[in-house]
Amino acid sequence: MKNFLSVHEVSAISQLVTNALAFKADPFKDATLGQRKRLGMLFLNPSMRTRISTQLAAKNLGMDAIVFNVGQDGWALEFEDEAIMSGSTVEHVKEAAPVLGKYFDILGVRTFPSLKNKTDDYSELYINQFIKYAGVPILSLESATLHPLQSLTDLITIQETFKEKRKPKIVMTWAPHVKALPQCVANSFSQWITAWGNADFVITHPEDYELDSKFTNGATITHDQDEALKDADIVYVKNWSTYQDYGKIYCNDPEWMLTNEKLALTNNAKIMHCLPVRRNVEVSDEILDGPNSMVTLQAGNRVWAAQAVLAELLKQT
């Protein structure tokens, strides 16, 4: 694994999940793997779980981790090639990235989409420029279109909790939200579950909320939430804005919020959400505070996902 950007860098998904669960059982079993190695973590947008869990994962492996908030702690970066830098940007990624490559053995980068220009966002310019110029492995801490550490965490949580000798029925359901959110988590979860191939995977959302088909090929897609939820073993709740007419909110029907009434349609399903979650907008209190919620377990597993990926990347340094 030279970089970690999506499921496509992973040669064996189940083995990576197994490695992560081994770290959960013994967090310090490879405590010297990262000795005298440094992880740089660049944040172009806020984070709590990704930031803290990745720092902990690095420490468990013996690495030093340094966090840098781009634009807040340092200069505003320019990413466009041949840019005339007469505006607000002060330093070009062509200079910043190779310098950071001299400081760090692995560079984690977190970006965020504008939700204004689909072509720009889906080009993944920011993270690709770091790959081009840094000269060290790049770890995605979330990009404009994907959140692979979250999706690996989700698979870890599913494998840890679903013990029946059959494929689970996994439903990803759209939920209302107060503002337009990116498609990153939904794209990524769809990509990882379909690549994993060990589930009956259903995506349900209102009309006009179709995701890019390159991420959802292999899933069953329906606009009937109740039908989708029938006999579900795991329900993943997530909001996303429109993809075709990019970054819009067309429907915000509160009937799409997950409640105990809807949970009754399922096979006593476990409930997942990447967090942060808008209580009583996306998911009701009764669900989040009830016995079927796995959101805390899921968030806790972020450490082991990051540790498994860092361990793979360290083997290349």
C-alpha positions as CSV (number, residue, x, y, z in Angstrom):
1,M,0.0,0.0,0.0
2,K,1.7,3.2,-1.2
3,N,-1.1,5.6,-0.3
4,F,-4.5,5.2,1.3
5,L,-7.2,7.1,-0.6
6,S,-10.0,4.5,-1.2
7,V,-10.8,0.8,-1.2
8,H,-8.7,0.5,-4.4
9,E,-5.4,0.7,-2.5
10,V,-6.4,-2.4,-0.4
11,S,-5.4,-5.8,-1.8
12,A,-7.3,-7.8,0.8
13,I,-10.2,-6.1,2.6
14,S,-10.9,-8.9,5.1
15,Q,-7.3,-9.2,6.0
16,L,-7.1,-5.4,6.8
17,V,-10.2,-5.7,9.0
18,T,-8.6,-8.7,10.8
19,N,-5.4,-6.7,11.3
20,A,-7.5,-3.9,12.8
21,L,-9.3,-6.2,15.2
22,A,-5.9,-7.7,16.2
23,F,-4.8,-4.2,17.2
24,K,-8.0,-3.7,19.2
25,A,-7.2,-6.9,21.1
26,D,-3.5,-5.8,21.6
27,P,-3.0,-2.1,20.9
28,F,0.8,-2.2,21.5
29,K,1.7,-5.4,19.7
30,D,3.6,-3.4,17.1
31,A,4.7,-0.6,19.4
32,T,8.1,-0.3,17.7
33,L,7.0,-0.4,14.1
34,G,6.8,3.4,13.9
35,Q,9.8,4.3,16.0
36,R,11.7,7.3,14.7
37,K,8.9,7.9,12.2
38,R,6.8,11.0,12.0
39,L,3.2,11.4,10.8
40,G,2.1,14.9,9.7
41,M,-1.7,15.6,9.8
42,L,-2.9,18.5,7.7
43,F,-6.5,19.6,8.2
44,L,-8.2,21.9,5.7
45,N,-11.5,21.5,7.6
46,P,-12.5,20.6,11.2
47,S,-12.3,17.2,12.8
48,M,-12.6,15.5,16.1
49,R,-12.8,11.7,15.7
50,T,-10.5,11.5,12.7
51,R,-7.9,13.7,14.3
52,I,-7.8,12.1,17.8
53,S,-8.1,8.5,16.7
54,T,-5.3,8.8,14.1
55,Q,-3.0,10.5,16.7
56,L,-3.7,7.6,19.1
57,A,-3.1,5.0,16.4
58,A,0.2,6.6,15.5
59,K,1.3,6.7,19.2
60,N,0.3,3.0,19.6
61,L,2.8,2.2,16.8
62,G,5.5,4.4,18.3
63,M,5.2,7.3,15.8
64,D,5.3,11.0,16.5
65,A,2.2,12.8,15.2
66,I,2.1,16.5,14.5
67,V,-1.2,18.2,13.6
68,F,-1.3,21.4,11.5
69,N,-4.5,23.3,10.6
70,V,-3.9,24.8,7.2
71,G,-5.1,28.4,6.8
72,Q,-5.5,28.8,10.6
73,D,-2.0,27.9,11.9
74,G,-0.2,28.8,8.6
75,W,-0.5,30.3,5.2
76,A,-3.5,29.8,2.9
77,L,-2.5,27.3,0.2
78,E,-2.9,27.6,-3.6
79,F,-3.5,24.3,-5.4
80,E,-4.1,25.3,-9.1
81,D,-1.2,24.8,-11.4
82,E,-0.1,28.0,-13.2
83,A,-2.1,30.1,-10.8
84,I,-1.4,33.9,-10.7
85,M,-1.2,34.3,-6.9
86,S,-2.5,37.8,-6.6
87,G,-5.4,36.9,-4.3
88,S,-5.7,35.5,-0.8
89,T,-3.5,32.4,-1.2
90,V,0.1,32.9,0.0
91,E,1.9,29.6,-0.6
92,H,1.6,27.1,-3.4
93,V,1.3,23.4,-2.8
94,K,4.3,22.9,-5.1
95,E,6.5,24.4,-2.4
96,A,4.5,23.3,0.7
97,A,4.1,19.6,-0.2
98,P,7.7,18.7,-0.9
99,V,8.9,20.6,2.2
100,L,6.4,18.6,4.3
101,G,7.7,15.5,2.6
102,K,11.1,16.3,4.1
103,Y,9.6,16.7,7.6
104,F,7.4,13.6,7.6
105,D,7.5,9.9,6.7
106,I,3.7,9.8,6.1
107,L,1.4,12.7,5.4
108,G,-2.3,12.6,6.4
109,V,-4.5,15.2,4.5
110,R,-8.1,16.1,5.2
111,T,-10.0,18.2,2.7
112,F,-13.6,19.1,2.1
113,P,-15.7,19.7,-1.0
114,S,-17.0,23.2,-1.9
115,L,-20.4,21.7,-2.9
116,K,-20.5,24.4,-5.6
117,N,-18.6,22.8,-8.5
118,K,-19.0,19.1,-9.0
119,T,-16.2,18.8,-11.6
120,D,-13.7,20.5,-9.2
121,D,-14.7,18.5,-6.2
122,Y,-14.7,15.2,-7.9
123,S,-11.3,15.9,-9.5
124,E,-9.9,15.5,-6.0
125,L,-7.4,18.3,-6.8
126,Y,-6.2,19.0,-3.3
127,I,-5.3,15.5,-2.2
128,N,-3.9,14.6,-5.7
129,Q,-1.6,17.6,-5.6
130,F,-0.1,16.3,-2.3
131,I,0.4,12.9,-3.9
132,K,2.1,14.5,-6.8
133,Y,4.5,16.7,-4.9
134,A,5.0,15.4,-1.3
135,G,7.1,12.4,-2.2
136,V,5.9,10.4,0.8
137,P,2.8,8.1,1.4
138,I,-0.5,10.1,1.6
139,L,-3.2,9.0,4.1
140,S,-6.6,10.4,3.3
141,L,-8.2,11.7,6.5
142,E,-11.3,12.5,4.3
143,S,-11.3,14.0,0.8
144,A,-13.8,15.8,-1.3
145,T,-15.6,12.6,-2.4
146,L,-14.5,9.7,0.0
147,H,-13.8,8.9,3.7
148,P,-11.9,5.6,3.6
149,L,-10.9,5.5,7.2
150,Q,-14.5,5.8,8.2
151,S,-15.6,3.0,5.8
152,L,-12.9,0.7,7.0
153,T,-14.1,1.4,10.6
154,D,-17.6,0.6,9.5
155,L,-16.5,-2.8,8.2
156,I,-14.6,-3.5,11.3
157,T,-17.7,-2.8,13.4
158,I,-19.9,-5.0,11.2
159,Q,-17.5,-7.9,11.3
160,E,-17.1,-7.5,15.0
161,T,-20.8,-7.6,15.8
162,F,-22.5,-9.7,13.1
163,K,-21.8,-13.3,13.9
164,E,-24.4,-15.2,11.9
165,K,-23.2,-17.6,9.2
166,R,-24.9,-15.7,6.4
167,K,-24.6,-12.5,4.6
168,P,-26.1,-9.6,6.5
169,K,-28.7,-7.3,4.9
170,I,-27.1,-3.8,5.2
171,V,-29.2,-0.8,4.4
172,M,-27.8,2.7,4.0
173,T,-30.7,5.2,4.4
174,W,-30.6,8.9,3.6
175,A,-31.7,11.1,6.5
176,P,-32.9,14.8,6.7
177,H,-30.4,17.5,7.7
178,V,-30.5,21.2,8.3
179,K,-27.8,21.9,5.7
180,A,-26.3,20.5,2.5
181,L,-23.7,17.8,3.3
182,P,-21.2,16.2,0.9
183,Q,-21.5,12.7,-0.5
184,C,-18.1,11.5,1.0
185,V,-19.3,9.1,3.6
186,A,-22.2,7.7,1.5
187,N,-19.9,7.3,-1.5
188,S,-17.2,5.6,0.5
189,F,-19.5,3.3,2.5
190,S,-21.1,2.2,-0.8
191,Q,-17.7,1.6,-2.4
192,W,-16.4,-0.5,0.5
193,I,-19.5,-2.6,1.0
194,T,-19.8,-3.4,-2.7
195,A,-16.1,-4.2,-2.9
196,W,-16.3,-6.4,0.2
197,G,-19.1,-8.4,-1.5
198,N,-20.3,-10.1,1.7
199,A,-23.6,-8.4,2.2
200,D,-27.0,-7.9,0.7
201,F,-26.6,-4.1,0.2
202,V,-29.6,-1.7,-0.2
203,I,-29.5,2.1,-0.5
204,T,-32.7,4.0,0.1
205,H,-33.2,7.7,-0.5
206,P,-35.8,10.2,-1.8
207,E,-35.9,10.8,-5.6
208,D,-33.1,13.1,-6.9
209,Y,-30.6,11.9,-4.3
210,E,-28.8,9.3,-6.5
211,L,-25.1,9.0,-5.8
212,D,-22.4,8.6,-8.5
213,S,-23.0,5.2,-9.9
214,K,-19.3,4.3,-9.9
215,F,-19.6,4.0,-6.1
216,T,-23.0,2.3,-5.9
217,N,-22.7,-0.4,-8.7
218,G,-23.8,-3.7,-7.1
219,A,-26.2,-2.2,-4.6
220,T,-30.0,-2.3,-4.8
221,I,-31.4,1.2,-4.9
222,T,-34.9,2.2,-3.9
223,H,-36.9,5.3,-2.9
224,D,-39.2,3.2,-0.6
225,Q,-37.5,3.4,2.8
226,D,-40.0,1.1,4.6
227,E,-39.5,-1.6,1.9
228,A,-35.7,-1.2,2.2
229,L,-35.7,-1.6,6.0
230,K,-37.7,-4.9,6.0
231,D,-35.5,-7.6,7.5
232,A,-32.4,-5.4,7.7
233,D,-29.7,-6.5,10.0
234,I,-27.7,-3.3,9.9
235,V,-28.9,0.2,9.1
236,Y,-26.5,3.0,8.3
237,V,-28.0,6.4,8.6
238,K,-26.4,9.3,6.7
239,N,-27.5,12.5,5.0
240,W,-26.0,13.7,1.7
241,S,-26.9,16.5,-0.7
242,T,-27.8,16.0,-4.4
243,Y,-25.2,14.8,-6.8
244,Q,-26.7,15.5,-10.2
245,D,-27.9,19.1,-9.5
246,Y,-24.8,19.4,-7.3
247,G,-24.9,20.2,-3.6
248,K,-28.6,21.0,-3.2
249,I,-31.3,20.0,-0.7
250,Y,-34.5,19.0,-2.6
251,C,-36.3,17.0,0.1
252,N,-36.0,17.4,3.8
253,D,-39.0,15.3,4.8
254,P,-38.9,14.5,8.5
255,E,-40.6,11.2,7.7
256,W,-37.1,9.9,6.6
257,M,-35.7,10.2,10.2
258,L,-35.0,6.8,11.8
259,T,-37.3,6.0,14.7
260,N,-38.2,2.9,16.8
261,E,-41.4,2.6,14.6
262,K,-39.2,2.1,11.6
263,L,-36.8,-0.1,13.5
264,A,-39.7,-2.5,14.0
265,L,-39.6,-3.2,10.3
266,T,-36.1,-4.6,10.5
267,N,-34.5,-7.8,11.9
268,N,-33.8,-5.9,15.2
269,A,-31.2,-4.1,13.2
270,K,-28.1,-2.5,14.7
271,I,-27.9,1.2,13.9
272,M,-24.7,3.0,12.6
273,H,-23.9,6.6,11.9
274,C,-20.4,8.2,11.3
275,L,-21.0,11.1,13.8
276,P,-21.6,13.9,14.5
277,V,-25.3,13.3,14.3
278,R,-28.2,15.7,14.5
279,R,-30.5,14.2,17.2
280,N,-34.2,14.2,16.3
281,V,-33.4,15.3,12.8
282,E,-31.4,12.4,11.3
283,V,-32.0,9.9,14.1
284,S,-34.4,10.0,17.1
285,D,-33.2,10.0,20.7
286,E,-35.0,6.7,21.3
287,I,-32.7,5.1,18.7
288,L,-29.5,6.7,19.7
289,D,-30.0,6.1,23.4
290,G,-31.4,2.6,22.8
291,P,-29.8,-0.9,22.8
292,N,-29.5,-1.1,19.0
293,S,-27.2,1.9,18.5
294,M,-23.6,1.1,17.7
295,V,-22.5,4.7,17.1
296,T,-20.2,4.8,20.1
297,L,-18.7,1.4,19.4
298,Q,-18.3,2.4,15.7
299,A,-16.5,5.7,16.7
300,G,-14.2,3.9,19.1
301,N,-13.1,1.6,16.3
302,R,-11.7,4.6,14.4
303,V,-8.4,4.0,16.3
304,W,-8.0,0.5,15.1
305,A,-8.8,1.3,11.5
306,A,-6.2,4.1,11.5
307,Q,-3.7,1.8,13.2
308,A,-4.1,-1.0,10.6
309,V,-3.7,1.4,7.7
310,L,-0.7,3.2,9.3
311,A,1.0,-0.1,9.9
312,E,0.6,-1.0,6.2
313,L,2.0,2.4,5.1
314,L,4.9,2.1,7.5
315,K,6.0,-1.1,5.8
316,Q,6.6,1.0,2.7
317,T,8.7,3.7,4.3
